[in-house]
Amino acid sequence: MRGLGIDVGGTTVTMVLVESDGRVAAAREEPMPVGLPAPAALKCVAATARVLAAGAGLEPRDLAGIGLAMPGTVDGERGVLRSAPNLPW
């Protein structure tokens, strides 16, 4: 099984598709659209993830899991991003 790692930054989104042993199978970096509201920006992130997975012959359902990193403060109990200084959300 493969996993997907996503790092959402203020100017780029970087993704890696990793094998179960941790080896990087594929990577992709795209500009992060500036000034988009969160729902639109997350749609861009999802589209990039689909392109990366499709390039490896995978569907999203084939992934064992997804890890997401974003700058800011997270409310761990509620599972929500409270503030992101580099993102206008």
N, C-alpha and C positions, 0 to 999 in steps of 0.2 A: 504494500500500500504506500501511497505517496501522500505527503502533507504539503500544505501551502503556507508560507510565511509572508505576511504583508506588513510593510512599514510605511505608514502614511505620514508624510512630512508637509511642511508649509509650501514647498515648491515642487516636490516630486513624490511619487509613490513607487516603491521598490518591492518587487515580489521575487520569491524563490520557491521553486518546486523541489522538495527534498524526498530522497528515498528513505525507506524505513531505517537504514543504517546511518542516516544523517548526511549522506553525500548530496550535493546540489545537482539536480538533474537538468534544471533550466532556470534562467533568471530573466527578469524584464524590469526596466525602469522607464517610467513615463512622467511627463510633466503633470503636476497636480494643478488643475484649473483654479486660478485665484479668484476669490470672491463669490464662489458658488455657495448656495445654502447647503447644509449638510445632506439632505436627501439627494440632491443632484450630484454632489461630489461623491457620495457613496455609490451611486449608480455608475459613475466613471470608474471607480475602484473595482466594482463587480465586473464591469465589461473587460477591464484589463486582466482580471483573474481568469475570465472565461477564455480570452485569447491565449494566455499562457498555458492553461490546461489543454485547450484544443490543439495547440502546437505539439503537445506531448501525446496526443491521441486520447485524452481523458475527458470525461464529462465531470461536472462538479460533484455528482454523486459517487464518483470513483475515489474521491479524496478521503483519507482517513481522518483528517482534521484540518483546521485553519487556525493559525495564530495571528493576531492583529496587534500591532504596536502603533501608538499615537502619542504625540507629545501632550502632556497635561496631567490633570488630576482626575482620578477615577474613583467613583463611589463603588467600592467592591461589593457591598451588600446588595445594592440595587443593580450593579452591572452596567452603569452608565458613565459616560464621560462628563465630568462636571465643568471643566474648563480646559481649553486648548489654546495657549498663547499664540501659537503659530498658525492657527486655523481660525477663520472668521465665523465660527459657529457659535 
